[in-house]
């Protein structure tokens, strides 16, 4: 949850795309978890350990935030599968992502209303 929240807030207040990143993070986590679930069932058990490096390799080629999030799921879920089992890891990944980005979005909205409007300088327009 902490990584999802921090990832969402990493560009705040310098960018106004917090809600866009909120949707992309959830979409990426769900898509990446589904991809992991399918790959884990389809490929032979002897190749399961290659899912994490495959995700890292694909992550290096991604330029869009939602695709980066999806590829990041492969490595995270491979680690989580050893602890929680495949279904438990997938469920936890999606649920924790939703909770983390929801908290981050609420924090950004509250922080913006209580602090940012009053204390941060207004953006310069040209």
N, CA, C and O atoms as a Tinker XYZ file with bonds, in Angstrom:
   504  protein
     1  N      0.824000   -1.188000    0.000000    73     2
     2  CA     0.000000    0.000000    0.000000    64     1     3
     3  C      0.866000    1.250000    0.000000    63     2     4     5
     4  O      0.548000    2.244000   -0.652000    81     3
     5  N      1.959000    1.184000    0.737000    73     3     6
     6  CA     2.846000    2.340000    0.806000    64     5     7
     7  C      3.467000    2.691000   -0.528000    63     6     8     9
     8  O      3.553000    3.867000   -0.884000    81     7
     9  N      3.903000    1.677000   -1.278000    73     7    10
    10  CA     4.488000    1.934000   -2.594000    64     9    11
    11  C      3.446000    2.499000   -3.558000    63    10    12    13
    12  O      3.750000    3.398000   -4.341000    81    11
    13  N      2.241000    1.985000   -3.506000    73    11    14
    14  CA     1.183000    2.491000   -4.384000    64    13    15
    15  C      0.881000    3.953000   -4.056000    63    14    16    17
    16  O      0.725000    4.777000   -4.957000    81    15
    17  N      0.799000    4.263000   -2.783000    73    15    18
    18  CA     0.525000    5.634000   -2.352000    64    17    19
    19  C      1.676000    6.560000   -2.744000    63    18    20    21
    20  O      1.446000    7.643000   -3.281000    81    19
    21  N      2.909000    6.138000   -2.477000    73    19    22
    22  CA     4.066000    6.967000   -2.804000    64    21    23
    23  C      4.201000    7.167000   -4.303000    63    22    24    25
    24  O      4.579000    8.251000   -4.749000    81    23
    25  N      3.901000    6.153000   -5.076000    73    23    26
    26  CA     3.968000    6.267000   -6.526000    64    25    27
    27  C      2.935000    7.260000   -7.041000    63    26    28    29
    28  O      3.205000    8.030000   -7.963000    81    27
    29  N      1.775000    7.236000   -6.449000    73    27    30
    30  CA     0.716000    8.161000   -6.848000    64    29    31
    31  C      1.112000    9.600000   -6.528000    63    30    32    33
    32  O      0.868000   10.507000   -7.324000    81    31
    33  N      1.722000    9.808000   -5.365000    73    31    34
    34  CA     2.040000   11.159000   -4.900000    64    33    35
    35  C      3.416000   11.639000   -5.346000    63    34    36    37
    36  O      3.816000   12.748000   -4.991000    81    35
    37  N      4.147000   10.844000   -6.107000    73    35    38
    38  CA     5.523000   11.199000   -6.445000    64    37    39
    39  C      5.644000   12.484000   -7.259000    63    38    40    41
    40  O      6.683000   13.142000   -7.202000    81    39
    41  N      4.638000   12.850000   -7.994000    73    39    42
    42  CA     4.687000   14.073000   -8.800000    64    41    43
    43  C      3.839000   15.204000   -8.224000    63    42    44    45
    44  O      3.817000   16.303000   -8.778000    81    43
    45  N      3.147000   14.947000   -7.126000    73    43    46
    46  CA     2.316000   15.985000   -6.512000    64    45    47
    47  C      3.233000   16.928000   -5.753000    63    46    48    49
    48  O      4.164000   16.420000   -5.128000    81    47
    49  N      3.078000   18.206000   -5.739000    73    47    50
    50  CA     2.096000   19.084000   -6.364000    64    49    51
    51  C      2.566000   19.656000   -7.696000    63    50    52    53
    52  O      1.973000   20.611000   -8.198000    81    51
    53  N      3.616000   19.092000   -8.272000    73    51    54
    54  CA     4.189000   19.651000   -9.498000    64    53    55
    55  C      3.411000   19.270000  -10.745000    63    54    56    57
    56  O      3.636000   19.836000  -11.815000    81    55
    57  N      2.515000   18.334000  -10.620000    73    55    58
    58  CA     1.734000   17.896000  -11.765000    64    57    59
    59  C      0.274000   17.764000  -11.337000    63    58    60    61
    60  O     -0.024000   17.462000  -10.182000    81    59
    61  N     -0.609000   17.990000  -12.271000    73    59    62
    62  CA    -2.033000   17.910000  -11.942000    64    61    63
    63  C     -2.637000   16.577000  -12.373000    63    62    64    65
    64  O     -3.854000   16.476000  -12.533000    81    63
    65  N     -1.806000   15.552000  -12.564000    73    63    66
    66  CA    -2.325000   14.286000  -13.069000    64    65    67
    67  C     -2.490000   13.232000  -11.975000    63    66    68    69
    68  O     -2.352000   12.041000  -12.252000    81    67
    69  N     -2.776000   13.636000  -10.759000    73    67    70
    70  CA    -2.923000   12.681000   -9.663000    64    69    71
    71  C     -4.082000   11.727000   -9.920000    63    70    72    73
    72  O     -3.941000   10.525000   -9.696000    81    71
    73  N     -5.207000   12.223000  -10.378000    73    71    74
    74  CA    -6.349000   11.335000  -10.629000    64    73    75
    75  C     -6.081000   10.407000  -11.811000    63    74    76    77
    76  O     -6.518000    9.256000  -11.811000    81    75
    77  N     -5.366000   10.903000  -12.812000    73    75    78
    78  CA    -5.013000   10.058000  -13.956000    64    77    79
    79  C     -4.107000    8.920000  -13.487000    63    78    80    81
    80  O     -4.304000    7.769000  -13.875000    81    79
    81  N     -3.111000    9.240000  -12.651000    73    79    82
    82  CA    -2.214000    8.207000  -12.119000    64    81    83
    83  C     -2.985000    7.237000  -11.218000    63    82    84    85
    84  O     -2.651000    6.053000  -11.166000    81    83
    85  N     -3.998000    7.714000  -10.519000    73    83    86
    86  CA    -4.846000    6.872000   -9.680000    64    85    87
    87  C     -5.494000    5.781000  -10.537000    63    86    88    89
    88  O     -5.423000    4.597000  -10.208000    81    87
    89  N     -6.119000    6.191000  -11.627000    73    87    90
    90  CA    -6.778000    5.219000  -12.521000    64    89    91
    91  C     -5.768000    4.294000  -13.183000    63    90    92    93
    92  O     -6.006000    3.092000  -13.296000    81    91
    93  N     -4.642000    4.847000  -13.621000    73    91    94
    94  CA    -3.634000    4.035000  -14.293000    64    93    95
    95  C     -2.998000    3.013000  -13.347000    63    94    96    97
    96  O     -2.689000    1.896000  -13.763000    81    95
    97  N     -2.803000    3.379000  -12.097000    73    95    98
    98  CA    -2.209000    2.447000  -11.133000    64    97    99
    99  C     -3.146000    1.265000  -10.896000    63    98   100   101
   100  O     -2.699000    0.119000  -10.865000    81    99
   101  N     -4.428000    1.532000  -10.732000    73    99   102
   102  CA    -5.393000    0.446000  -10.520000    64   101   103
   103  C     -5.499000   -0.415000  -11.771000    63   102   104   105
   104  O     -5.484000   -1.643000  -11.682000    81   103
   105  N     -5.607000    0.217000  -12.936000    73   103   106
   106  CA    -5.688000   -0.527000  -14.195000    64   105   107
   107  C     -4.454000   -1.393000  -14.394000    63   106   108   109
   108  O     -4.568000   -2.557000  -14.777000    81   107
   109  N     -3.284000   -0.839000  -14.137000    73   107   110
   110  CA    -2.042000   -1.584000  -14.285000    64   109   111
   111  C     -1.933000   -2.745000  -13.318000    63   110   112   113
   112  O     -1.466000   -3.821000  -13.690000    81   111
   113  N     -2.359000   -2.540000  -12.081000    73   111   114
   114  CA    -2.296000   -3.615000  -11.080000    64   113   115
   115  C     -3.244000   -4.760000  -11.440000    63   114   116   117
   116  O     -2.890000   -5.931000  -11.303000    81   115
   117  N     -4.430000   -4.423000  -11.895000    73   115   118
   118  CA    -5.388000   -5.464000  -12.282000    64   117   119
   119  C     -4.895000   -6.200000  -13.532000    63   118   120   121
   120  O     -4.934000   -7.429000  -13.581000    81   119
   121  N     -4.436000   -5.461000  -14.533000    73   119   122
   122  CA    -3.951000   -6.093000  -15.767000    64   121   123
   123  C     -2.711000   -6.934000  -15.503000    63   122   124   125
   124  O     -2.603000   -8.051000  -16.010000    81   123
   125  N     -1.777000   -6.415000  -14.720000    73   123   126
   126  CA    -0.566000   -7.160000  -14.400000    64   125   127
   127  C     -0.846000   -8.395000  -13.575000    63   126   128   129
   128  O     -0.202000   -9.427000  -13.765000    81   127
   129  N     -1.794000   -8.307000  -12.663000    73   127   130
   130  CA    -2.171000   -9.460000  -11.846000    64   129   131
   131  C     -2.849000  -10.532000  -12.694000    63   130   132   133
   132  O     -2.609000  -11.725000  -12.507000    81   131
   133  N     -3.695000  -10.101000  -13.627000    73   131   134
   134  CA    -4.327000  -11.067000  -14.541000    64   133   135
   135  C     -3.285000  -11.723000  -15.439000    63   134   136   137
   136  O     -3.338000  -12.929000  -15.682000    81   135
   137  N     -2.336000  -10.925000  -15.932000    73   135   138
   138  CA    -1.266000  -11.463000  -16.771000    64   137   139
   139  C     -0.444000  -12.484000  -15.991000    63   138   140   141
   140  O     -0.136000  -13.559000  -16.508000    81   139
   141  N     -0.091000  -12.158000  -14.763000    73   139   142
   142  CA     0.674000  -13.081000  -13.934000    64   141   143
   143  C     -0.115000  -14.365000  -13.692000    63   142   144   145
   144  O      0.432000  -15.463000  -13.800000    81   143
   145  N     -1.382000  -14.229000  -13.369000    73   143   146
   146  CA    -2.236000  -15.384000  -13.096000    64   145   147
   147  C     -2.264000  -16.321000  -14.301000    63   146   148   149
   148  O     -2.123000  -17.535000  -14.151000    81   147
   149  N     -2.443000  -15.761000  -15.486000    73   147   150
   150  CA    -2.505000  -16.574000  -16.705000    64   149   151
   151  C     -1.152000  -17.217000  -16.995000    63   150   152   153
   152  O     -1.076000  -18.415000  -17.271000    81   151
   153  N     -0.079000  -16.417000  -16.932000    73   151   154
   154  CA     1.251000  -16.963000  -17.208000    64   153   155
   155  C      1.633000  -18.053000  -16.206000    63   154   156   157
   156  O      2.228000  -19.064000  -16.577000    81   155
   157  N      1.290000  -17.842000  -14.950000    73   155   158
   158  CA     1.632000  -18.806000  -13.903000    64   157   159
   159  C      0.931000  -20.143000  -14.154000    63   158   160   161
   160  O      1.501000  -21.203000  -13.894000    81   159
   161  N     -0.288000  -20.095000  -14.652000    73   159   162
   162  CA    -1.025000  -21.326000  -14.937000    64   161   163
   163  C     -0.572000  -21.997000  -16.229000    63   162   164   165
   164  O     -0.616000  -23.222000  -16.337000    81   163
   165  N     -0.138000  -21.213000  -17.203000    73   163   166
   166  CA     0.171000  -21.737000  -18.529000    64   165   167
   167  C      1.593000  -22.305000  -18.628000    63   166   168   169
   168  O      1.792000  -23.385000  -19.185000    81   167
   169  N      2.575000  -21.583000  -18.093000    73   167   170
   170  CA     3.956000  -22.027000  -18.277000    64   169   171
   171  C      4.288000  -23.154000  -17.299000    63   170   172   173
   172  O      3.677000  -23.251000  -16.234000    81   171
   173  N      5.241000  -23.996000  -17.652000    73   171   174
   174  CA     5.636000  -25.093000  -16.761000    64   173   175
   175  C      6.211000  -24.568000  -15.445000    63   174   176   177
   176  O      6.779000  -23.477000  -15.391000    81   175
   177  N      6.055000  -25.347000  -14.409000    73   175   178
   178  CA     6.502000  -24.940000  -13.077000    64   177   179
   179  C      7.999000  -24.641000  -13.036000    63   178   180   181
   180  O      8.442000  -23.788000  -12.267000    81   179
   181  N      8.769000  -25.332000  -13.850000    73   179   182
   182  CA    10.217000  -25.107000  -13.865000    64   181   183
   183  C     10.594000  -23.715000  -14.381000    63   182   184   185
   184  O     11.708000  -23.251000  -14.138000    81   183
   185  N      9.695000  -23.058000  -15.077000    73   183   186
   186  CA     9.955000  -21.720000  -15.611000    64   185   187
   187  C      9.322000  -20.600000  -14.794000    63   186   188   189
   188  O      9.476000  -19.430000  -15.144000    81   187
   189  N      8.621000  -20.924000  -13.726000    73   187   190
   190  CA     7.963000  -19.899000  -12.912000    64   189   191
   191  C      8.953000  -18.872000  -12.372000    63   190   192   193
   192  O      8.626000  -17.689000  -12.274000    81   191
   193  N     10.149000  -19.310000  -12.023000    73   191   194
   194  CA    11.123000  -18.382000  -11.443000    64   193   195
   195  C     11.588000  -17.333000  -12.451000    63   194   196   197
   196  O     12.205000  -16.344000  -12.056000    81   195
   197  N     11.314000  -17.519000  -13.721000    73   195   198
   198  CA    11.709000  -16.550000  -14.734000    64   197   199
   199  C     10.686000  -15.428000  -14.917000    63   198   200   201
   200  O     10.940000  -14.481000  -15.662000    81   199
   201  N      9.541000  -15.519000  -14.252000    73   199   202
   202  CA     8.528000  -14.467000  -14.392000    64   201   203
   203  C      9.021000  -13.130000  -13.839000    63   202   204   205
   204  O      8.761000  -12.082000  -14.430000    81   203
   205  N      9.724000  -13.159000  -12.720000    73   203   206
   206  CA    10.210000  -11.908000  -12.128000    64   205   207
   207  C     11.235000  -11.227000  -13.035000    63   206   208   209
   208  O     11.086000  -10.034000  -13.303000    81   207
   209  N     12.272000  -11.923000  -13.525000    73   207   210
   210  CA    13.197000  -11.251000  -14.451000    64   209   211
   211  C     12.525000  -10.813000  -15.752000    63   210   212   213
   212  O     12.887000   -9.781000  -16.316000    81   211
   213  N     11.561000  -11.580000  -16.228000    73   211   214
   214  CA    10.817000  -11.192000  -17.422000    64   213   215
   215  C     10.080000   -9.875000  -17.182000    63   214   216   217
   216  O     10.084000   -8.990000  -18.037000    81   215
   217  N      9.454000   -9.751000  -16.027000    73   215   218
   218  CA     8.768000   -8.503000  -15.680000    64   217   219
   219  C      9.732000   -7.334000  -15.609000    63   218   220   221
   220  O      9.418000   -6.240000  -16.080000    81   219
   221  N     10.903000   -7.554000  -15.023000    73   219   222
   222  CA    11.908000   -6.495000  -14.951000    64   221   223
   223  C     12.424000   -6.084000  -16.312000    63   222   224   225
   224  O     12.633000   -4.899000  -16.570000    81   223
   225  N     12.631000   -7.054000  -17.184000    73   223   226
   226  CA    13.083000   -6.760000  -18.538000    64   225   227
   227  C     12.023000   -5.963000  -19.295000    63   226   228   229
   228  O     12.335000   -4.959000  -19.937000    81   227
   229  N     10.798000   -6.402000  -19.221000    73   227   230
   230  CA     9.703000   -5.691000  -19.898000    64   229   231
   231  C      9.485000   -4.306000  -19.297000    63   230   232   233
   232  O      9.117000   -3.372000  -20.009000    81   231
   233  N      9.706000   -4.170000  -18.004000    73   231   234
   234  CA     9.563000   -2.877000  -17.329000    64   233   235
   235  C     10.516000   -1.851000  -17.927000    63   234   236   237
   236  O     10.177000   -0.674000  -18.049000    81   235
   237  N     11.707000   -2.303000  -18.298000    73   235   238
   238  CA    12.676000   -1.398000  -18.900000    64   237   239
   239  C     12.258000   -0.859000  -20.253000    63   238   240   241
   240  O     12.747000    0.189000  -20.675000    81   239
   241  N     11.370000   -1.549000  -20.939000    73   239   242
   242  CA    10.907000   -1.104000  -22.252000    64   241   243
   243  C      9.630000   -0.276000  -22.187000    63   242   244   245
   244  O      9.210000    0.284000  -23.199000    81   243
   245  N      9.012000   -0.190000  -21.026000    73   243   246
   246  CA     7.744000    0.530000  -20.881000    64   245   247
   247  C      7.987000    2.023000  -20.704000    63   246   248   249
   248  O      8.923000    2.437000  -20.019000    81   247
   249  N      7.139000    2.815000  -21.325000    73   247   250
   250  CA     7.212000    4.263000  -21.154000    64   249   251
   251  C      5.970000    4.823000  -20.462000    63   250   252   253
   252  O      6.022000    5.914000  -19.893000    81   251
   253  N      4.873000    4.101000  -20.502000    73   251   254
   254  CA     3.625000    4.566000  -19.910000    64   253   255
   255  C      3.486000    4.023000  -18.480000    63   254   256   257
   256  O      3.848000    2.881000  -18.200000    81   255
   257  N      2.966000    4.847000  -17.602000    73   255   258
   258  CA     2.857000    4.492000  -16.185000    64   257   259
   259  C      2.038000    3.225000  -15.954000    63   258   260   261
   260  O      2.421000    2.387000  -15.138000    81   259
   261  N      0.921000    3.073000  -16.657000    73   259   262
   262  CA     0.072000    1.901000  -16.421000    64   261   263
   263  C      0.771000    0.614000  -16.846000    63   262   264   265
   264  O      0.588000   -0.424000  -16.210000    81   263
   265  N      1.574000    0.667000  -17.917000    73   263   266
   266  CA     2.307000   -0.521000  -18.351000    64   265   267
   267  C      3.445000   -0.835000  -17.393000    63   266   268   269
   268  O      3.741000   -2.003000  -17.142000    81   267
   269  N      4.080000    0.194000  -16.861000    73   267   270
   270  CA     5.125000   -0.019000  -15.856000    64   269   271
   271  C      4.530000   -0.706000  -14.621000    63   270   272   273
   272  O      5.130000   -1.622000  -14.058000    81   271
   273  N      3.364000   -0.259000  -14.219000    73   271   274
   274  CA     2.691000   -0.859000  -13.075000    64   273   275
   275  C      2.358000   -2.322000  -13.341000    63   274   276   277
   276  O      2.532000   -3.170000  -12.466000    81   275
   277  N      1.885000   -2.615000  -14.535000    73   275   278
   278  CA     1.537000   -3.996000  -14.879000    64   277   279
   279  C      2.768000   -4.899000  -14.882000    63   278   280   281
   280  O      2.714000   -6.015000  -14.364000    81   279
   281  N      3.864000   -4.437000  -15.454000    73   279   282
   282  CA     5.082000   -5.251000  -15.507000    64   281   283
   283  C      5.709000   -5.414000  -14.119000    63   282   284   285
   284  O      6.316000   -6.443000  -13.820000    81   283
   285  N      5.558000   -4.413000  -13.296000    73   283   286
   286  CA     6.071000   -4.486000  -11.932000    64   285   287
   287  C      5.348000   -5.570000  -11.127000    63   286   288   289
   288  O      5.906000   -6.123000  -10.180000    81   287
   289  N      4.129000   -5.862000  -11.504000    73   287   290
   290  CA     3.360000   -6.904000  -10.816000    64   289   291
   291  C      4.001000   -8.277000  -10.942000    63   290   292   293
   292  O      3.902000   -9.092000  -10.025000    81   291
   293  N      4.651000   -8.542000  -12.057000    73   291   294
   294  CA     5.220000   -9.875000  -12.260000    64   293   295
   295  C      6.245000  -10.215000  -11.190000    63   294   296   297
   296  O      6.201000  -11.299000  -10.608000    81   295
   297  N      7.163000   -9.301000  -10.927000    73   295   298
   298  CA     8.169000   -9.539000   -9.898000    64   297   299
   299  C      7.576000   -9.575000   -8.501000    63   298   300   301
   300  O      7.906000  -10.446000   -7.696000    81   299
   301  N      6.703000   -8.625000   -8.221000    73   299   302
   302  CA     6.101000   -8.561000   -6.887000    64   301   303
   303  C      5.241000   -9.787000   -6.601000    63   302   304   305
   304  O      5.275000  -10.331000   -5.497000    81   303
   305  N      4.480000  -10.218000   -7.587000    73   303   306
   306  CA     3.616000  -11.377000   -7.373000    64   305   307
   307  C      4.410000  -12.677000   -7.295000    63   306   308   309
   308  O      3.993000  -13.614000   -6.614000    81   307
   309  N      5.538000  -12.744000   -7.977000    73   307   310
   310  CA     6.369000  -13.945000   -7.871000    64   309   311
   311  C      6.890000  -14.079000   -6.442000    63   310   312   313
   312  O      6.935000  -15.182000   -5.898000    81   311
   313  N      7.279000  -12.972000   -5.840000    73   311   314
   314  CA     7.709000  -13.002000   -4.436000    64   313   315
   315  C      6.542000  -13.328000   -3.508000    63   314   316   317
   316  O      6.674000  -14.137000   -2.590000    81   315
   317  N      5.409000  -12.695000   -3.755000    73   315   318
   318  CA     4.235000  -12.909000   -2.915000    64   317   319
   319  C      3.676000  -14.314000   -3.012000    63   318   320   321
   320  O      3.095000  -14.817000   -2.050000    81   319
   321  N      3.841000  -14.956000   -4.160000    73   319   322
   322  CA     3.327000  -16.307000   -4.345000    64   321   323
   323  C      4.008000  -17.288000   -3.408000    63   322   324   325
   324  O      3.374000  -18.225000   -2.921000    81   323
   325  N      5.282000  -17.082000   -3.154000    73   323   326
   326  CA     5.995000  -17.953000   -2.225000    64   325   327
   327  C      5.485000  -17.849000   -0.802000    63   326   328   329
   328  O      5.601000  -18.801000   -0.030000    81   327
   329  N      4.925000  -16.712000   -0.448000    73   327   330
   330  CA     4.438000  -16.493000    0.920000    64   329   331
   331  C      2.947000  -16.791000    1.045000    63   330   332   333
   332  O      2.528000  -17.495000    1.964000    81   331
   333  N      2.148000  -16.258000    0.127000    73   331   334
   334  CA     0.688000  -16.317000    0.248000    64   333   335
   335  C      0.010000  -17.297000   -0.710000    63   334   336   337
   336  O     -1.201000  -17.505000   -0.624000    81   335
   337  N      0.764000  -17.892000   -1.607000    73   335   338
   338  CA     0.155000  -18.699000   -2.658000    64   337   339
   339  C     -0.252000  -17.781000   -3.796000    63   338   340   341
   340  O     -0.329000  -16.564000   -3.627000    81   339
   341  N     -0.511000  -18.365000   -4.952000    73   339   342
   342  CA    -0.781000  -17.551000   -6.124000    64   341   343
   343  C     -2.055000  -16.717000   -5.977000    63   342   344   345
   344  O     -2.033000  -15.510000   -6.216000    81   343
   345  N     -3.145000  -17.339000   -5.591000    73   343   346
   346  CA    -4.409000  -16.592000   -5.485000    64   345   347
   347  C     -4.350000  -15.538000   -4.387000    63   346   348   349
   348  O     -4.837000  -14.421000   -4.563000    81   347
   349  N     -3.756000  -15.893000   -3.260000    73   347   350
   350  CA    -3.640000  -14.924000   -2.169000    64   349   351
   351  C     -2.796000  -13.727000   -2.546000    63   350   352   353
   352  O     -3.123000  -12.594000   -2.192000    81   351
   353  N     -1.697000  -13.975000   -3.271000    73   351   354
   354  CA    -0.821000  -12.884000   -3.691000    64   353   355
   355  C     -1.526000  -11.957000   -4.672000    63   354   356   357
   356  O     -1.395000  -10.737000   -4.576000    81   355
   357  N     -2.268000  -12.523000   -5.607000    73   355   358
   358  CA    -2.984000  -11.704000   -6.594000    64   357   359
   359  C     -4.051000  -10.858000   -5.905000    63   358   360   361
   360  O     -4.176000   -9.665000   -6.181000    81   359
   361  N     -4.808000  -11.469000   -5.019000    73   359   362
   362  CA    -5.856000  -10.732000   -4.307000    64   361   363
   363  C     -5.256000   -9.616000   -3.453000    63   362   364   365
   364  O     -5.761000   -8.494000   -3.446000    81   363
   365  N     -4.182000   -9.927000   -2.738000    73   363   366
   366  CA    -3.533000   -8.907000   -1.914000    64   365   367
   367  C     -2.958000   -7.775000   -2.754000    63   366   368   369
   368  O     -3.047000   -6.610000   -2.368000    81   367
   369  N     -2.372000   -8.107000   -3.896000    73   367   370
   370  CA    -1.784000   -7.076000   -4.760000    64   369   371
   371  C     -2.851000   -6.089000   -5.219000    63   370   372   373
   372  O     -2.652000   -4.877000   -5.139000    81   371
   373  N     -3.955000   -6.590000   -5.688000    73   371   374
   374  CA    -5.013000   -5.709000   -6.191000    64   373   375
   375  C     -5.645000   -4.920000   -5.031000    63   374   376   377
   376  O     -5.831000   -3.708000   -5.133000    81   375
   377  N     -5.967000   -5.603000   -3.947000    73   375   378
   378  CA    -6.612000   -4.928000   -2.807000    64   377   379
   379  C     -5.691000   -3.875000   -2.189000    63   378   380   381
   380  O     -6.137000   -2.766000   -1.891000    81   379
   381  N     -4.424000   -4.205000   -1.995000    73   379   382
   382  CA    -3.489000   -3.241000   -1.410000    64   381   383
   383  C     -3.263000   -2.043000   -2.333000    63   382   384   385
   384  O     -3.113000   -0.914000   -1.866000    81   383
   385  N     -3.241000   -2.289000   -3.620000    73   383   386
   386  CA    -3.083000   -1.181000   -4.566000    64   385   387
   387  C     -4.281000   -0.248000   -4.496000    63   386   388   389
   388  O     -4.119000    0.972000   -4.450000    81   387
   389  N     -5.469000   -0.806000   -4.487000    73   387   390
   390  CA    -6.672000    0.029000   -4.410000    64   389   391
   391  C     -6.695000    0.832000   -3.111000    63   390   392   393
   392  O     -6.992000    2.026000   -3.127000    81   391
   393  N     -6.389000    0.194000   -2.004000    73   391   394
   394  CA    -6.371000    0.912000   -0.723000    64   393   395
   395  C     -5.285000    1.986000   -0.695000    63   394   396   397
   396  O     -5.523000    3.095000   -0.217000    81   395
   397  N     -4.106000    1.667000   -1.199000    73   395   398
   398  CA    -2.988000    2.613000   -1.185000    64   397   399
   399  C     -3.250000    3.844000   -2.030000    63   398   400   401
   400  O     -3.018000    4.965000   -1.575000    81   399
   401  N     -3.730000    3.658000   -3.254000    73   399   402
   402  CA    -3.967000    4.820000   -4.110000    64   401   403
   403  C     -5.198000    5.612000   -3.664000    63   402   404   405
   404  O     -5.261000    6.824000   -3.873000    81   403
   405  N     -6.161000    4.947000   -3.062000    73   403   406
   406  CA    -7.323000    5.664000   -2.522000    64   405   407
   407  C     -6.888000    6.579000   -1.385000    63   406   408   409
   408  O     -7.299000    7.738000   -1.318000    81   407
   409  N     -6.049000    6.048000   -0.486000    73   407   410
   410  CA    -5.519000    6.880000    0.594000    64   409   411
   411  C     -4.706000    8.043000    0.020000    63   410   412   413
   412  O     -4.837000    9.179000    0.475000    81   411
   413  N     -3.869000    7.759000   -0.976000    73   411   414
   414  CA    -3.048000    8.807000   -1.582000    64   413   415
   415  C     -3.883000    9.890000   -2.241000    63   414   416   417
   416  O     -3.563000   11.074000   -2.129000    81   415
   417  N     -4.942000    9.504000   -2.920000    73   415   418
   418  CA    -5.819000   10.476000   -3.568000    64   417   419
   419  C     -6.539000   11.334000   -2.530000    63   418   420   421
   420  O     -6.654000   12.548000   -2.701000    81   419
   421  N     -7.022000   10.713000   -1.461000    73   419   422
   422  CA    -7.677000   11.477000   -0.390000    64   421   423
   423  C     -6.676000   12.412000    0.280000    63   422   424   425
   424  O     -7.004000   13.561000    0.575000    81   423
   425  N     -5.454000   11.928000    0.523000    73   423   426
   426  CA    -4.431000   12.772000    1.133000    64   425   427
   427  C     -4.139000   13.974000    0.246000    63   426   428   429
   428  O     -4.060000   15.101000    0.735000    81   427
   429  N     -3.978000   13.746000   -1.050000    73   427   430
   430  CA    -3.672000   14.846000   -1.970000    64   429   431
   431  C     -4.789000   15.880000   -1.964000    63   430   432   433
   432  O     -4.520000   17.082000   -1.967000    81   431
   433  N     -6.038000   15.426000   -1.954000    73   431   434
   434  CA    -7.172000   16.364000   -1.961000    64   433   435
   435  C     -7.226000   17.175000   -0.664000    63   434   436   437
   436  O     -7.421000   18.390000   -0.690000    81   435
   437  N     -7.054000   16.496000    0.455000    73   435   438
   438  CA    -7.098000   17.194000    1.750000    64   437   439
   439  C     -5.905000   18.131000    1.892000    63   438   440   441
   440  O     -6.060000   19.274000    2.322000    81   439
   441  N     -4.715000   17.654000    1.534000    73   439   442
   442  CA    -3.511000   18.486000    1.623000    64   441   443
   443  C     -3.653000   19.713000    0.733000    63   442   444   445
   444  O     -3.274000   20.819000    1.119000    81   443
   445  N     -4.194000   19.513000   -0.444000    73   443   446
   446  CA    -4.353000   20.634000   -1.364000    64   445   447
   447  C     -5.285000   21.690000   -0.776000    63   446   448   449
   448  O     -5.006000   22.885000   -0.875000    81   447
   449  N     -6.380000   21.264000   -0.170000    73   447   450
   450  CA    -7.339000   22.213000    0.390000    64   449   451
   451  C     -6.805000   22.901000    1.645000    63   450   452   453
   452  O     -7.022000   24.099000    1.830000    81   451
   453  N     -6.110000   22.161000    2.506000    73   451   454
   454  CA    -5.690000   22.728000    3.787000    64   453   455
   455  C     -4.354000   23.451000    3.741000    63   454   456   457
   456  O     -4.157000   24.422000    4.471000    81   455
   457  N     -3.441000   23.003000    2.905000    73   455   458
   458  CA    -2.089000   23.546000    2.956000    64   457   459
   459  C     -1.660000   24.183000    1.644000    63   458   460   461
   460  O     -1.237000   25.339000    1.629000    81   459
   461  N     -1.761000   23.464000    0.566000    73   459   462
   462  CA    -1.172000   23.921000   -0.693000    64   461   463
   463  C     -1.755000   25.240000   -1.174000    63   462   464   465
   464  O     -1.010000   26.101000   -1.641000    81   463
   465  N     -3.035000   25.415000   -1.074000    73   463   466
   466  CA    -3.675000   26.648000   -1.554000    64   465   467
   467  C     -3.203000   27.844000   -0.726000    63   466   468   469
   468  O     -3.044000   28.945000   -1.254000    81   467
   469  N     -2.981000   27.628000    0.559000    73   467   470
   470  CA    -2.619000   28.739000    1.450000    64   469   471
   471  C     -1.132000   29.065000    1.432000    63   470   472   473
   472  O     -0.769000   30.238000    1.520000    81   471
   473  N     -0.266000   28.070000    1.320000    73   471   474
   474  CA     1.160000   28.299000    1.547000    64   473   475
   475  C      2.065000   28.172000    0.324000    63   474   476   477
   476  O      3.125000   28.795000    0.286000    81   475
   477  N      1.678000   27.391000   -0.660000    73   475   478
   478  CA     2.537000   27.254000   -1.837000    64   477   479
   479  C      2.330000   28.432000   -2.772000    63   478   480   481
   480  O      1.207000   28.916000   -2.912000    81   479
   481  N      3.382000   28.897000   -3.407000    73   479   482
   482  CA     3.212000   30.023000   -4.336000    64   481   483
   483  C      2.374000   29.601000   -5.535000    63   482   484   485
   484  O      2.374000   28.438000   -5.940000    81   483
   485  N      1.678000   30.552000   -6.080000    73   483   486
   486  CA     0.843000   30.287000   -7.255000    64   485   487
   487  C      1.737000   29.973000   -8.443000    63   486   488   489
   488  O      2.808000   30.565000   -8.581000    81   487
   489  N      1.320000   29.054000   -9.302000    73   487   490
   490  CA     2.143000   28.743000  -10.485000    64   489   491
   491  C      2.264000   29.952000  -11.397000    63   490   492   493
   492  O      1.314000   30.715000  -11.576000    81   491
   493  N      3.444000   30.110000  -11.967000    73   491   494
   494  CA     3.675000   31.238000  -12.860000    64   493   495
   495  C      3.140000   30.910000  -14.244000    63   494   496   497
   496  O      3.386000   29.833000  -14.787000    81   495
   497  N      2.408000   31.855000  -14.797000    73   495   498
   498  CA     1.884000   31.675000  -16.146000    64   497   499
   499  C      2.637000   32.624000  -17.074000    63   498   500   501
   500  O      3.001000   33.735000  -16.688000    81   499
   501  N      2.855000   32.179000  -18.267000    73   499   502
   502  CA     3.602000   32.995000  -19.227000    64   501   503
   503  C      2.693000   33.668000  -20.192000    63   502   504
   504  O      3.154000   34.395000  -21.071000    81   503
